Amino acid sequence: MSLPHGEPGDRPTGVAYEQARAAETAQAQAQASGGGQATPYDPLKLCVYATVALLAWLFGAWAVLGFAALGFAGYWRARRAGLTRSKCYLRDTRLVLAYLGVIALAAAAALVLPHVSR
């Protein structure tokens, strides 16, 4: 399966794009394993986790707020596109949105509260 190469507006985006990429990757892996050589596991997620942790350490609550807002916007868009179940541990996109919203509020409070006079 190959992704379409038409006009920019014709290309799938969001959930459709990720599903097409996953299908393409699965097909490539099936072809690679059929040739006798297995593709080694790529621990990309671990690199991503380490990068997110580094950014959170360097930028503190600002990074937490940014990642929570980015995640919330992504899940909001996906939910509007019809995604109701996620690969996230919480599964239901409403729960994921609530979780990310609470994180964003906590980060905003951590940024604002030290500056509020008593």
Protein Blocks (a to p, Z undefined) as FASTA:
>chain_A
ZZdfbdfklpcghjlmmmmmmmmmmmmmmmmmmnopacdddfkklmmmmmmmmmmmmnmm
mlmmmmmmmmmmmmmmmmmnopabdfbfnlpamlmmmmmmmmmmmmmmmmmmmmpcZZ
